[in-house]
Amino acid sequence: MSNSLSGKSIAFLATDGVEQIELTRPWQDLKGAGATVHLVSLESGEVKGYNHLSEADSFTVDKSVKAVSASDYDGLVLPGGVANPDALRMDADAVAFIKSFFTAGKPVAAICHAPWTLIEAGVVEGRTLTSWPSLKTDIANAGGNWVDQSVCEDSGLVTSRKPDDLDDFCSKMLEVFAA
């Protein structure tokens, strides 16, 4: 893979319950493209990954969300799972961190249930995006346009539905983050 992202720093915002492959695959692809990546979470320590509903590996947190800002990064990745974005959207610091990327005009990539955090941050209105299908009504109620496709990009926001879409998601994420 090229070093198209050399010199760029990307934050991954996640907590316990993150869908492991939605964390590890984009992480590997971004590192392979030369990016520096940090796992940001609600607290220091570790977050527990899951393979759907089965507990999987633990991942060391690099930084607490209270200790970072969008100005520290060139882009943001929001992995899914059900529990992960549900917990993140209940944390004011996490929501503010997400919103600050949009305010700064920086790219964001979100997969599966992660658009719940985008809804909470108030950044969905007027945008076209995709997600796990059960979020369709939530996105519409927040003023977004939900589409059923493997990947969608709208003004620097890359979204995808599920782990089966990771090839398309990661390809588009790399393209948008390199731009």
MDAnalysis code that builds the backbone (N, CA, C; Angstrom):
import MDAnalysis as mda
import numpy as np

u = mda.Universe.empty(537, n_residues=179, atom_resindex=np.repeat(np.arange(179), 3), trajectory=True)
u.add_TopologyAttr("name", ["N", "CA", "C"] * 179)
u.add_TopologyAttr("resid", np.arange(1, 180))
u.add_TopologyAttr("resname", ["MET", "SER", "ASN", "SER", "LEU", "SER", "GLY", "LYS", "SER", "ILE", "ALA", "PHE", "LEU", "ALA", "THR", "ASP", "GLY", "VAL", "GLU", "GLN", "ILE", "GLU", "LEU", "THR", "ARG", "PRO", "TRP", "GLN", "ASP", "LEU", "LYS", "GLY", "ALA", "GLY", "ALA", "THR", "VAL", "HIS", "LEU", "VAL", "SER", "LEU", "GLU", "SER", "GLY", "GLU", "VAL", "LYS", "GLY", "TYR", "ASN", "HIS", "LEU", "SER", "GLU", "ALA", "ASP", "SER", "PHE", "THR", "VAL", "ASP", "LYS", "SER", "VAL", "LYS", "ALA", "VAL", "SER", "ALA", "SER", "ASP", "TYR", "ASP", "GLY", "LEU", "VAL", "LEU", "PRO", "GLY", "GLY", "VAL", "ALA", "ASN", "PRO", "ASP", "ALA", "LEU", "ARG", "MET", "ASP", "ALA", "ASP", "ALA", "VAL", "ALA", "PHE", "ILE", "LYS", "SER", "PHE", "PHE", "THR", "ALA", "GLY", "LYS", "PRO", "VAL", "ALA", "ALA", "ILE", "CYS", "HIS", "ALA", "PRO", "TRP", "THR", "LEU", "ILE", "GLU", "ALA", "GLY", "VAL", "VAL", "GLU", "GLY", "ARG", "THR", "LEU", "THR", "SER", "TRP", "PRO", "SER", "LEU", "LYS", "THR", "ASP", "ILE", "ALA", "ASN", "ALA", "GLY", "GLY", "ASN", "TRP", "VAL", "ASP", "GLN", "SER", "VAL", "CYS", "GLU", "ASP", "SER", "GLY", "LEU", "VAL", "THR", "SER", "ARG", "LYS", "PRO", "ASP", "ASP", "LEU", "ASP", "ASP", "PHE", "CYS", "SER", "LYS", "MET", "LEU", "GLU", "VAL", "PHE", "ALA", "ALA"])
u.atoms.positions = np.array([
    [0.849, -1.186, 0.000],
    [0.000, 0.000, 0.000],
    [0.891, 1.245, 0.000],
    [0.434, 2.278, -0.630],
    [1.217, 3.512, -0.713],
    [1.241, 4.230, 0.630],
    [2.097, 5.217, 0.731],
    [2.154, 6.043, 1.940],
    [1.391, 7.338, 1.721],
    [0.207, 7.234, 1.120],
    [-0.599, 8.409, 0.789],
    [-1.056, 9.181, 2.021],
    [-0.987, 8.554, 3.197],
    [-1.418, 9.226, 4.419],
    [-0.253, 9.511, 5.359],
    [0.953, 9.416, 4.846],
    [2.132, 9.708, 5.663],
    [2.045, 11.135, 6.196],
    [2.282, 11.297, 7.502],
    [2.204, 12.607, 8.122],
    [0.820, 12.959, 8.633],
    [-0.175, 12.108, 8.355],
    [-1.535, 12.376, 8.838],
    [-1.805, 11.551, 10.093],
    [-2.577, 12.127, 10.984],
    [-2.927, 11.488, 12.249],
    [-4.445, 11.290, 12.287],
    [-4.853, 10.055, 12.574],
    [-6.272, 9.696, 12.555],
    [-6.682, 9.165, 13.921],
    [-7.792, 9.671, 14.447],
    [-8.345, 9.194, 15.712],
    [-9.415, 8.143, 15.443],
    [-9.418, 7.109, 16.263],
    [-10.494, 6.126, 16.311],
    [-11.176, 6.341, 17.648],
    [-12.457, 6.636, 17.648],
    [-13.193, 6.822, 18.892],
    [-14.017, 5.573, 19.146],
    [-13.725, 4.885, 20.269],
    [-14.432, 3.645, 20.581],
    [-14.401, 3.388, 22.079],
    [-15.311, 2.537, 22.526],
    [-15.341, 2.092, 23.914],
    [-15.754, 0.626, 23.931],
    [-15.977, 0.092, 25.121],
    [-16.358, -1.318, 25.231],
    [-17.556, -1.626, 24.345],
    [-17.508, -2.787, 23.718],
    [-18.591, -3.195, 22.835],
    [-18.345, -2.874, 21.377],
    [-17.168, -2.325, 21.056],
    [-16.852, -2.013, 19.661],
    [-16.801, -3.313, 18.858],
    [-17.341, -3.274, 17.659],
    [-17.254, -4.420, 16.748],
    [-15.799, -4.527, 16.308],
    [-15.135, -5.599, 16.739],
    [-13.686, -5.698, 16.597],
    [-13.191, -5.493, 15.171],
    [-13.785, -6.154, 14.202],
    [-13.295, -6.053, 12.819],
    [-13.488, -4.638, 12.266],
    [-14.470, -3.905, 12.773],
    [-14.694, -2.527, 12.322],
    [-13.693, -1.561, 12.950],
    [-12.964, -2.027, 13.942],
    [-11.841, -1.287, 14.517],
    [-10.535, -1.712, 13.852],
    [-10.301, -3.020, 13.803],
    [-8.985, -3.513, 13.370],
    [-8.735, -3.372, 11.873],
    [-9.725, -3.597, 11.042],
    [-9.489, -3.526, 9.586],
    [-9.190, -2.103, 9.119],
    [-10.000, -1.084, 9.473],
    [-9.641, 0.282, 9.065],
    [-8.306, 0.720, 9.681],
    [-8.038, 0.298, 10.912],
    [-6.782, 0.612, 11.605],
    [-5.602, 0.103, 10.784],
    [-5.664, -1.162, 10.374],
    [-4.589, -1.764, 9.576],
    [-4.425, -1.048, 8.236],
    [-5.527, -0.741, 7.591],
    [-5.457, -0.075, 6.283],
    [-4.864, 1.329, 6.402],
    [-5.259, 2.061, 7.437],
    [-4.716, 3.410, 7.630],
    [-3.229, 3.366, 7.961],
    [-2.829, 2.458, 8.838],
    [-1.405, 2.306, 9.154],
    [-0.622, 1.901, 7.909],
    [-1.206, 1.013, 7.114],
    [-0.568, 0.586, 5.876],
    [-0.384, 1.712, 4.882],
    [-1.236, 2.720, 4.965],
    [-1.136, 3.890, 4.085],
    [-0.258, 4.980, 4.701],
    [0.356, 4.685, 5.852],
    [1.307, 5.622, 6.442],
    [0.765, 6.526, 7.530],
    [-0.508, 6.389, 7.888],
    [-1.097, 7.266, 8.908],
    [-0.652, 6.851, 10.309],
    [-0.617, 7.831, 11.196],
    [-0.484, 7.573, 12.627],
    [-1.897, 7.449, 13.164],
    [-2.166, 6.401, 13.937],
    [-3.515, 6.169, 14.441],
    [-3.503, 6.099, 15.964],
    [-4.544, 6.647, 16.568],
    [-4.702, 6.631, 18.025],
    [-6.085, 6.122, 18.381],
    [-6.140, 5.257, 19.398],
    [-7.418, 4.830, 19.939],
    [-7.791, 5.789, 21.066],
    [-8.863, 6.525, 20.848],
    [-9.382, 7.487, 21.819],
    [-10.637, 6.871, 22.436],
    [-10.765, 6.975, 23.759],
    [-11.928, 6.408, 24.420],
    [-12.373, 7.293, 25.581],
    [-13.401, 6.853, 26.258],
    [-13.969, 7.631, 27.355],
    [-13.021, 7.734, 28.536],
    [-12.214, 6.703, 28.741],
    [-11.245, 6.670, 29.832],
    [-9.982, 5.977, 29.361],
    [-8.900, 6.145, 30.119],
    [-7.671, 5.426, 29.801],
    [-7.870, 3.950, 30.144],
    [-6.919, 3.118, 29.761],
    [-7.007, 1.685, 30.035],
    [-7.189, 0.909, 28.760],
    [-8.220, 0.073, 28.722],
    [-8.491, -0.763, 27.557],
    [-9.973, -0.718, 27.207],
    [-10.262, -1.026, 25.949],
    [-11.645, -1.244, 25.527],
    [-11.764, -2.685, 25.071],
    [-12.933, -3.246, 25.279],
    [-13.196, -4.633, 24.933],
    [-13.913, -4.701, 23.592],
    [-13.285, -5.432, 22.657],
    [-13.895, -5.663, 21.361],
    [-14.853, -6.837, 21.404],
    [-15.747, -6.870, 20.445],
    [-16.704, -7.968, 20.318],
    [-16.766, -8.407, 18.871],
    [-17.007, -9.702, 18.686],
    [-17.354, -10.259, 17.385],
    [-18.851, -10.508, 17.456],
    [-19.602, -9.539, 16.993],
    [-21.054, -9.468, 17.127],
    [-21.410, -9.490, 18.611],
    [-21.885, -10.589, 19.165],
    [-22.266, -10.610, 20.572],
    [-21.268, -11.363, 21.448],
    [-20.190, -11.868, 20.845],
    [-19.191, -12.631, 21.592],
    [-17.998, -11.757, 21.940],
    [-17.611, -11.789, 23.225],
    [-16.463, -11.017, 23.674],
    [-15.214, -11.458, 22.920],
    [-14.388, -10.508, 22.534],
    [-13.178, -10.797, 21.763],
    [-11.966, -10.188, 22.479],
    [-11.128, -9.463, 21.752],
    [-9.870, -8.948, 22.286],
    [-10.039, -7.604, 22.993],
    [-9.012, -7.258, 23.769],
    [-8.944, -5.940, 24.398],
    [-7.931, -5.090, 23.648],
    [-8.164, -3.780, 23.628],
    [-7.295, -2.854, 22.913],
    [-6.918, -1.713, 23.851],
    [-5.644, -1.363, 23.850],
    [-5.135, -0.322, 24.728],
    [-5.525, 1.057, 24.204],
    [-6.078, 1.852, 25.078],
    [-6.476, 3.220, 24.745],
    [-5.219, 4.094, 24.730],
    [-5.081, 4.896, 23.686],
    [-3.952, 5.823, 23.592],
    [-4.225, 7.124, 24.330],
    [-5.470, 7.607, 24.225],
    [-5.798, 8.903, 24.816],
    [-7.255, 8.934, 25.246],
    [-7.515, 9.672, 26.299],
    [-8.882, 9.909, 26.750],
    [-9.497, 11.008, 25.895],
    [-10.786, 10.895, 25.620],
    [-11.469, 11.902, 24.811],
    [-11.388, 13.285, 25.456],
    [-11.249, 13.339, 26.773],
    [-11.136, 14.632, 27.460],
    [-9.786, 15.301, 27.200],
    [-8.802, 14.517, 26.724],
    [-7.440, 15.030, 26.547],
    [-7.108, 15.360, 25.091],
    [-8.086, 15.267, 24.191],
    [-7.816, 15.493, 22.770],
    [-8.819, 16.473, 22.175],
    [-8.490, 16.950, 20.978],
    [-9.427, 17.783, 20.222],
    [-9.253, 17.479, 18.742],
    [-10.199, 17.911, 17.946],
    [-10.120, 17.677, 16.501],
    [-8.855, 18.289, 15.910],
    [-8.346, 19.362, 16.523],
    [-7.129, 20.001, 15.999],
    [-5.909, 19.087, 16.101],
    [-5.992, 18.019, 16.906],
    [-4.898, 17.051, 17.031],
    [-4.865, 16.056, 15.880],
    [-5.931, 16.004, 15.073],
    [-6.088, 14.944, 14.075],
    [-6.516, 15.484, 12.717],
    [-6.243, 14.655, 11.701],
    [-6.637, 14.966, 10.325],
    [-7.941, 14.283, 9.929],
    [-8.381, 13.321, 10.724],
    [-9.611, 12.604, 10.426],
    [-10.039, 11.765, 11.610],
    [-11.270, 11.253, 11.536],
    [-11.865, 10.483, 12.621],
    [-12.538, 9.243, 12.053],
    [-12.321, 8.099, 12.720],
    [-13.016, 6.859, 12.375],
    [-13.904, 6.475, 13.554],
    [-15.147, 6.141, 13.245],
    [-16.124, 5.712, 14.242],
    [-16.557, 4.282, 13.919],
    [-15.929, 3.296, 14.579],
    [-16.354, 1.915, 14.376],
    [-17.714, 1.682, 15.017],
    [-18.362, 0.593, 14.620],
    [-19.687, 0.307, 15.136],
    [-19.721, -0.726, 16.244],
    [-20.663, -1.649, 16.078],
    [-21.115, -2.498, 17.166],
    [-22.351, -1.804, 17.705],
    [-23.115, -2.470, 18.521],
    [-24.305, -1.831, 19.070],
    [-23.971, -1.066, 20.355],
    [-23.278, -1.717, 21.279],
    [-23.010, -1.117, 22.589],
    [-22.066, 0.078, 22.507],
    [-21.078, 0.005, 21.622],
    [-20.063, 1.056, 21.500],
    [-20.676, 2.428, 21.191],
    [-21.360, 2.609, 20.055],
    [-21.907, 3.946, 19.787],
    [-23.021, 4.334, 20.750],
    [-23.728, 3.353, 21.299],
    [-24.771, 3.677, 22.258],
    [-24.167, 4.309, 23.509],
    [-23.025, 3.783, 23.960],
    [-22.343, 4.371, 25.123],
    [-21.724, 5.720, 24.769],
    [-21.113, 5.816, 23.598],
    [-20.460, 7.067, 23.195],
    [-21.450, 8.216, 23.087],
    [-22.642, 7.946, 22.571],
    [-23.606, 9.037, 22.379],
    [-24.162, 9.560, 23.691],
    [-23.906, 8.847, 24.773],
    [-24.343, 9.288, 26.094],
    [-23.274, 10.116, 26.815],
    [-22.107, 10.281, 26.185],
    [-20.995, 11.002, 26.796],
    [-20.816, 12.356, 26.099],
    [-20.990, 13.434, 26.827],
    [-20.933, 14.782, 26.248],
    [-19.584, 15.088, 25.610],
    [-18.495, 14.618, 26.210],
    [-17.166, 14.875, 25.630],
    [-16.995, 14.152, 24.303],
    [-17.471, 12.911, 24.225],
    [-17.372, 12.149, 22.976],
    [-18.195, 12.811, 21.876],
    [-19.402, 13.231, 22.208],
    [-20.280, 13.887, 21.233],
    [-19.653, 15.202, 20.750],
    [-19.100, 15.970, 21.658],
    [-18.455, 17.236, 21.283],
    [-17.234, 16.984, 20.406],
    [-16.472, 15.942, 20.715],
    [-15.300, 15.587, 19.912],
    [-15.723, 15.263, 18.481],
    [-16.760, 14.472, 18.317],
    [-17.264, 14.120, 16.987],
    [-17.725, 15.380, 16.253],
    [-18.529, 16.181, 16.898],
    [-19.065, 17.394, 16.263],
    [-17.944, 18.332, 15.820],
    [-16.866, 18.385, 16.594],
    [-15.775, 19.309, 16.271],
    [-15.086, 18.970, 14.948],
    [-15.109, 17.709, 14.534],
    [-14.543, 17.354, 13.233],
    [-15.377, 17.957, 12.109],
    [-16.677, 17.963, 12.265],
    [-17.561, 18.541, 11.262],
    [-17.426, 20.055, 11.238],
    [-17.341, 20.654, 12.399],
    [-17.154, 22.103, 12.487],
    [-15.862, 22.523, 11.800],
    [-14.819, 21.702, 11.956],
    [-13.514, 21.995, 11.355],
    [-13.427, 21.555, 9.892],
    [-14.451, 20.900, 9.372],
    [-14.438, 20.445, 7.984],
    [-13.484, 19.285, 7.737],
    [-13.256, 18.458, 8.757],
    [-12.343, 17.317, 8.622],
    [-13.132, 16.049, 8.322],
    [-12.527, 15.110, 7.584],
    [-13.247, 13.896, 7.192],
    [-13.521, 12.964, 8.368],
    [-14.664, 12.287, 8.265],
    [-15.099, 11.323, 9.265],
    [-15.590, 10.080, 8.531],
    [-15.232, 8.900, 9.056],
    [-15.698, 7.628, 8.513],
    [-16.427, 6.871, 9.615],
    [-17.664, 6.451, 9.351],
    [-18.499, 5.783, 10.357],
    [-19.157, 4.554, 9.741],
    [-19.136, 3.449, 10.486],
    [-19.698, 2.206, 9.966],
    [-20.697, 1.592, 10.944],
    [-21.664, 0.904, 10.385],
    [-22.623, 0.085, 11.133],
    [-23.533, 0.955, 12.000],
    [-23.477, 0.801, 13.326],
    [-24.312, 1.575, 14.244],
    [-23.682, 2.916, 14.627],
    [-22.459, 3.206, 14.181],
    [-21.775, 4.450, 14.552],
    [-22.548, 5.717, 14.192],
    [-23.376, 5.738, 13.133],
    [-24.144, 6.964, 12.877],
    [-25.057, 7.412, 14.015],
    [-25.326, 6.541, 14.992],
    [-26.036, 7.011, 16.183],
    [-25.300, 8.182, 16.817],
    [-23.971, 8.107, 16.822],
    [-23.192, 9.195, 17.420],
    [-23.271, 10.456, 16.561],
    [-23.387, 10.284, 15.252],
    [-23.527, 11.430, 14.349],
    [-24.866, 12.127, 14.576],
    [-25.906, 11.320, 14.797],
    [-27.225, 11.879, 15.100],
    [-27.149, 12.687, 16.389],
    [-26.528, 12.110, 17.409],
    [-26.416, 12.789, 18.708],
    [-25.624, 14.092, 18.579],
    [-24.624, 14.097, 17.680],
    [-23.801, 15.291, 17.474],
    [-24.505, 16.340, 16.610],
    [-25.657, 15.997, 16.058],
    [-26.419, 16.961, 15.272],
    [-25.821, 17.268, 13.914],
    [-25.167, 16.272, 13.290],
    [-24.470, 16.539, 12.026],
    [-25.048, 15.759, 10.840],
    [-26.225, 15.169, 11.015],
    [-26.816, 14.326, 9.971],
    [-27.742, 15.099, 9.032],
    [-28.369, 16.136, 9.535],
    [-29.368, 16.855, 8.742],
    [-28.808, 17.302, 7.397],
    [-29.565, 16.970, 6.328],
    [-29.187, 17.371, 4.977],
    [-28.131, 16.485, 4.326],
    [-27.655, 15.464, 5.013],
    [-26.619, 14.577, 4.469],
    [-27.228, 13.252, 4.009],
    [-26.574, 12.638, 3.041],
    [-26.915, 11.299, 2.595],
    [-25.889, 10.343, 3.186],
    [-26.387, 9.290, 3.835],
    [-25.495, 8.320, 4.462],
    [-26.151, 6.956, 4.532],
    [-25.330, 5.974, 4.876],
    [-25.818, 4.621, 5.082],
    [-25.379, 4.156, 6.463],
    [-25.899, 3.015, 6.876],
    [-25.635, 2.483, 8.215],
    [-26.203, 1.074, 8.265],
    [-26.101, 0.467, 9.451],
    [-26.847, -0.756, 9.703],
    [-28.320, -0.416, 9.450],
    [-29.078, -1.271, 8.763],
    [-30.443, -0.918, 8.353],
    [-31.377, -0.453, 9.472],
    [-31.178, -0.912, 10.708],
    [-32.100, -0.513, 11.776],
    [-32.001, 0.967, 12.132],
    [-30.972, 1.659, 11.647],
    [-30.826, 3.093, 11.920],
    [-31.525, 3.971, 10.884],
    [-32.115, 3.356, 9.865],
    [-32.750, 4.107, 8.777],
    [-33.728, 5.158, 9.303],
    [-34.630, 4.771, 10.196],
    [-35.630, 5.703, 10.721],
    [-34.981, 6.777, 11.583],
    [-33.987, 6.393, 12.393],
    [-33.274, 7.370, 13.227],
    [-32.629, 8.444, 12.357],
    [-32.002, 8.014, 11.271],
    [-31.336, 8.952, 10.363],
    [-32.363, 9.863, 9.688],
    [-33.460, 9.288, 9.225],
    [-34.516, 10.095, 8.603],
    [-35.094, 11.096, 9.603],
    [-35.318, 10.659, 10.838],
    [-35.865, 11.557, 11.863],
    [-34.895, 12.681, 12.208],
    [-33.604, 12.464, 11.972],
    [-32.590, 13.494, 12.228],
    [-32.369, 14.388, 11.001],
    [-33.147, 14.147, 9.943],
    [-33.050, 14.991, 8.750],
    [-32.084, 14.500, 7.704],
    [-31.588, 13.283, 7.861],
    [-30.675, 12.711, 6.876],
    [-31.405, 11.876, 5.846],
    [-30.713, 11.567, 4.770],
    [-31.232, 10.716, 3.710],
    [-30.483, 9.389, 3.774],
    [-31.163, 8.307, 4.170],
    [-30.543, 6.991, 4.310],
    [-30.600, 6.258, 2.979],
    [-29.474, 5.658, 2.581],
    [-29.410, 4.843, 1.371],
    [-28.884, 3.459, 1.733],
    [-29.343, 2.457, 0.999],
    [-28.919, 1.081, 1.228],
    [-27.859, 0.723, 0.189],
    [-26.616, 1.043, 0.528],
    [-25.492, 0.703, -0.351],
    [-24.268, 0.447, 0.509],
    [-23.269, -0.221, -0.057],
    [-22.109, -0.667, 0.719],
    [-21.296, 0.484, 1.290],
    [-21.228, 1.582, 0.577],
    [-20.497, 2.752, 1.070],
    [-21.141, 3.998, 0.483],
    [-21.094, 5.075, 1.242],
    [-21.642, 6.350, 0.800],
    [-20.681, 7.440, 1.253],
    [-20.458, 8.418, 0.404],
    [-19.616, 9.556, 0.783],
    [-20.388, 10.836, 0.507],
    [-20.442, 11.700, 1.504],
    [-21.144, 12.972, 1.379],
    [-20.297, 14.047, 2.053],
    [-19.632, 14.852, 1.250],
    [-18.855, 15.994, 1.744],
    [-17.898, 15.622, 2.875],
    [-17.129, 14.561, 2.661],
    [-16.130, 14.155, 3.642],
    [-16.615, 13.182, 4.694],
    [-17.896, 12.846, 4.680],
    [-18.435, 11.828, 5.578],
    [-18.573, 10.520, 4.806],
    [-17.812, 9.511, 5.231],
    [-17.863, 8.181, 4.617],
    [-18.636, 7.275, 5.563],
    [-19.675, 6.607, 5.053],
    [-20.454, 5.692, 5.885],
    [-20.611, 4.351, 5.178],
    [-20.836, 3.324, 5.997],
    [-21.010, 1.980, 5.485],
    [-21.935, 1.205, 6.399],
    [-22.469, 0.068, 5.911],
    [-23.514, -0.651, 6.632],
    [-23.027, -1.668, 7.658],
    [-21.976, -2.446, 7.316],
    [-21.665, -3.626, 8.126],
    [-20.286, -4.174, 7.771],
    [-19.811, -5.155, 8.567],
    [-18.487, -5.724, 8.288],
    [-18.312, -6.259, 6.863],
    [-19.365, -6.800, 6.260],
    [-19.249, -7.311, 4.887],
    [-18.890, -6.211, 3.890],
    [-19.088, -4.954, 4.268],
    [-18.810, -3.811, 3.386],
    [-17.434, -3.193, 3.625],
    [-16.598, -3.833, 4.466],
    [-15.323, -3.220, 4.844],
    [-14.388, -2.944, 3.672],
    [-14.382, -3.781, 2.639],
    [-13.512, -3.503, 1.489],
    [-13.867, -2.152, 0.870],
    [-15.148, -1.932, 0.602],
    [-15.592, -0.664, 0.007],
    [-15.399, 0.499, 0.980],
    [-15.740, 0.271, 2.248],
    [-15.606, 1.307, 3.277],
    [-14.153, 1.768, 3.395],
    [-13.242, 0.823, 3.531],
    [-11.827, 1.188, 3.729],
    [-11.241, 1.850, 2.497],
    [-11.621, 1.384, 1.326],
    [-11.129, 1.994, 0.096],
    [-11.560, 3.463, -0.003],
    [-12.835, 3.718, 0.235],
    [-13.354, 5.096, 0.166],
    [-12.771, 5.948, 1.297],
    [-12.636, 5.379, 2.492],
    [-12.055, 6.099, 3.633],
    [-10.639, 6.555, 3.305],
    [-9.835, 5.652, 2.756],
    [-8.457, 6.008, 2.397],
    [-8.425, 7.128, 1.363],
    [-9.289, 7.032, 0.377],
    [-9.368, 8.054, -0.678],
    [-9.742, 9.415, -0.108],
    [-10.757, 9.454, 0.745],
    [-11.229, 10.720, 1.313],
    [-10.203, 11.289, 2.301],
    [-9.613, 10.444, 3.130],
    [-8.620, 10.931, 4.100],
    [-7.351, 11.416, 3.415],
    [-7.034, 10.897, 2.241],
    [-5.826, 11.317, 1.516],
    [-6.034, 12.623, 0.757],
    [-7.297, 12.973, 0.504],
    [-7.593, 14.168, -0.306],
    [-7.212, 15.443, 0.408],
])
